[in-house]
Amino acid sequence: MRAERKKFLIIEILSSILRERIDPNIIFTILDLSLPQKGGVMKVKLSIFPDDKAKEVVKILNKESQKIKNELKERIYLRYLPKKIIFKYSADLKEAQEIDKILKEINNKFI
C-alpha cells in the first residue's frame, strides 16, 4: 500500500473513531498525520472548534490513545502499528483566519 493512500485511509478511519469519542457539539478536523516507518510515534494534528475546548479534547484523546490505537488496529491491517499516538492541537487555521481578517481590513481602508 502506498504511503499517501495508507495515510488517507488511516485519517478516514481515525476520524470515524474520534467522532464516536468526541462530544458532537465539538467540530474537529484532522489536519495532518505523521506515520512512522516501523513502530514509533504517530502524531496527529487536529483543528478543534470551539477553541476553548481544544485543550480539554486533546487531553482526553491523549489519555485514551492506547484504546484508540487498539480500535484502529481492529479496523485496519497495518504491518507496523505505531507504538503510541500523540494528539496535538494546531492553531494554524485560526491564525490564518486572523491574518486574512487583518488583510481584508487593511484592504478596505485603502479602497
Secondary structure as GFF3:
##gff-version 3
##sequence-region A 1 111
A	DSSP	alpha_helix	3	21	.	.	.	ID=ss1
A	DSSP	beta_strand	27	34	.	.	.	ID=ss2
A	DSSP	beta_strand	41	49	.	.	.	ID=ss3
A	DSSP	three_ten_helix	51	53	.	.	.	ID=ss4
A	DSSP	alpha_helix	54	63	.	.	.	ID=ss5
A	DSSP	alpha_helix	65	75	.	.	.	ID=ss6
A	DSSP	beta_strand	84	89	.	.	.	ID=ss7
A	DSSP	alpha_helix	92	110	.	.	.	ID=ss8
###
